[in-house]
């Protein structure tokens, strides 16, 4: 956790880094929940969202809550057999996906009826060595989902896996990752023109064991927890006295897009921020909607020198090397930031939505 100075409200934003979309032995992962917690603690994570398939057993077994400095939350990966997988958080009852792959709107509605958050998982099926690895989202006529899994480390890795590079890929997984799929980014930008849609960085880690190979585990938990993380920004610290209140803080930040995601193995992204200012006062954070006015300035700041790009509706409108990028808003659009470090994908902000006409600024 890190504190960031701000001109807004309480005056401090707290940055917490978490790993999302993790599988344990309660479904098809290789690690028990206590083992996963230990690896997450060693990696210095602040929170972790477990997403075993089709159930919430980790909660029923009493694992949800604080484990020293780590907050463990229990969600679900709703898993129709072949397609249309869906991440469900903040739900009381599991949503059954088996047999419902051709009715994804029903899955979205079932999560929403519980007041939960729902994210389309590994949305793009292009580029995989085999179709069995993809399980893409097929129906883009659906509505009501909170957001999209934009950068999944495992799926980034799997898309670039070939027989010619398998040894290097197992020994040095980062050597073949390329960042979010461009089609996932394109859909995110397109949907954002109509409504807010939150982007997540996730892992989808199972840490499968392969008997007989020199590298017996594919993407071990300990390694994966140092790669793609979602950082939430809060205006007060996570509650240490009440884990359910802390869970609400995490889920509210995710629901409102007050977050960014980054590969922290390429550099600690803690401290990144992207805000809208008017007359040197912060008037909007990531995830918020603002009405267009010619006196708005967007400011992105990275913790280390890197290449920063500001995109409007998916098109680069400003870029530069350094730690800071400023842009005077000249028209409405969906504005987000991508940061690359030594040509590697590093940080991806959630958008600030500048709308034509009246818009209400929303805060987490």
Secondary structure in CASP SS format (residue, H / E / C, confidence):
PFRMAT SS
TARGET T0000
AUTHOR 0000-0000-0000
METHOD secondary structure of the structure
MODEL  1
X C 1.00
X E 1.00
X E 1.00
X E 1.00
X E 1.00
X C 1.00
X C 1.00
X C 1.00
X C 1.00
X C 1.00
X C 1.00
X E 1.00
X E 1.00
X E 1.00
X E 1.00
X E 1.00
X E 1.00
X E 1.00
X E 1.00
X E 1.00
X E 1.00
X E 1.00
X C 1.00
X C 1.00
X C 1.00
X C 1.00
X C 1.00
X C 1.00
X C 1.00
X C 1.00
X C 1.00
X C 1.00
X H 1.00
X H 1.00
X H 1.00
X H 1.00
X H 1.00
X H 1.00
X H 1.00
X H 1.00
X H 1.00
X H 1.00
X C 1.00
X C 1.00
X C 1.00
X C 1.00
X E 1.00
X E 1.00
X E 1.00
X E 1.00
X C 1.00
X C 1.00
X E 1.00
X C 1.00
X C 1.00
X C 1.00
X H 1.00
X H 1.00
X H 1.00
X H 1.00
X C 1.00
X C 1.00
X C 1.00
X C 1.00
X E 1.00
X E 1.00
X E 1.00
X C 1.00
X C 1.00
X E 1.00
X E 1.00
X E 1.00
X E 1.00
X E 1.00
X C 1.00
X E 1.00
X E 1.00
X E 1.00
X C 1.00
X C 1.00
X C 1.00
X C 1.00
X C 1.00
X C 1.00
X C 1.00
X E 1.00
X E 1.00
X E 1.00
X E 1.00
X C 1.00
X C 1.00
X C 1.00
X C 1.00
X C 1.00
X C 1.00
X C 1.00
X C 1.00
X C 1.00
X C 1.00
X C 1.00
X C 1.00
X C 1.00
X C 1.00
X H 1.00
X H 1.00
X H 1.00
X H 1.00
X H 1.00
X H 1.00
X H 1.00
X H 1.00
X H 1.00
X H 1.00
X C 1.00
X C 1.00
X C 1.00
X E 1.00
X E 1.00
X E 1.00
X E 1.00
X C 1.00
X C 1.00
X C 1.00
X C 1.00
X C 1.00
X C 1.00
X C 1.00
X C 1.00
X C 1.00
X C 1.00
X H 1.00
X H 1.00
X H 1.00
X C 1.00
X C 1.00
X C 1.00
X C 1.00
X C 1.00
X C 1.00
X C 1.00
X C 1.00
X C 1.00
X C 1.00
X C 1.00
X C 1.00
X C 1.00
X E 1.00
X E 1.00
X E 1.00
X E 1.00
X E 1.00
X E 1.00
X H 1.00
X H 1.00
X H 1.00
X H 1.00
X H 1.00
X H 1.00
X H 1.00
X C 1.00
X C 1.00
X C 1.00
X H 1.00
X H 1.00
X H 1.00
X H 1.00
X H 1.00
X H 1.00
X H 1.00
X H 1.00
X H 1.00
X C 1.00
X H 1.00
X H 1.00
X H 1.00
X H 1.00
X C 1.00
X C 1.00
X C 1.00
X C 1.00
X C 1.00
X H 1.00
X H 1.00
X H 1.00
X H 1.00
X H 1.00
X H 1.00
X H 1.00
X H 1.00
X H 1.00
X H 1.00
X H 1.00
X C 1.00
X C 1.00
X C 1.00
X C 1.00
X C 1.00
X E 1.00
X E 1.00
X E 1.00
X E 1.00
X E 1.00
X C 1.00
X C 1.00
X E 1.00
X C 1.00
X C 1.00
X C 1.00
X E 1.00
X C 1.00
X C 1.00
X C 1.00
X C 1.00
X C 1.00
X C 1.00
X C 1.00
X E 1.00
X C 1.00
X C 1.00
X C 1.00
X H 1.00
X H 1.00
X H 1.00
X H 1.00
X C 1.00
X C 1.00
X C 1.00
X E 1.00
X E 1.00
X E 1.00
X E 1.00
X E 1.00
X E 1.00
X E 1.00
X C 1.00
X C 1.00
X C 1.00
X C 1.00
X C 1.00
X C 1.00
X C 1.00
X C 1.00
X H 1.00
X H 1.00
X H 1.00
X H 1.00
X H 1.00
X H 1.00
X H 1.00
X H 1.00
X H 1.00
X H 1.00
X H 1.00
X H 1.00
X H 1.00
X C 1.00
X C 1.00
X C 1.00
X E 1.00
X E 1.00
X E 1.00
X E 1.00
X E 1.00
X H 1.00
X H 1.00
X H 1.00
X C 1.00
X C 1.00
X C 1.00
X C 1.00
X C 1.00
X C 1.00
X E 1.00
X E 1.00
X E 1.00
X E 1.00
X E 1.00
X E 1.00
X C 1.00
X C 1.00
X E 1.00
X E 1.00
X E 1.00
X E 1.00
X E 1.00
X C 1.00
X C 1.00
X C 1.00
X E 1.00
X E 1.00
X E 1.00
X C 1.00
X C 1.00
X C 1.00
X C 1.00
X E 1.00
X E 1.00
X E 1.00
X E 1.00
X E 1.00
X E 1.00
X E 1.00
X E 1.00
X E 1.00
X E 1.00
X E 1.00
X E 1.00
X E 1.00
X E 1.00
X E 1.00
X E 1.00
X E 1.00
X C 1.00
X C 1.00
X E 1.00
X E 1.00
X E 1.00
X E 1.00
X E 1.00
X E 1.00
X E 1.00
X E 1.00
X E 1.00
X E 1.00
X E 1.00
X E 1.00
X E 1.00
X E 1.00
X C 1.00
X C 1.00
X C 1.00
X C 1.00
X E 1.00
X E 1.00
X E 1.00
X E 1.00
X E 1.00
X E 1.00
X E 1.00
X E 1.00
X E 1.00
X C 1.00
X C 1.00
X E 1.00
X E 1.00
X E 1.00
X E 1.00
X E 1.00
X E 1.00
X C 1.00
X C 1.00
X E 1.00
X E 1.00
X E 1.00
X E 1.00
X C 1.00
X C 1.00
X C 1.00
X C 1.00
X C 1.00
X C 1.00
X C 1.00
X C 1.00
X C 1.00
END
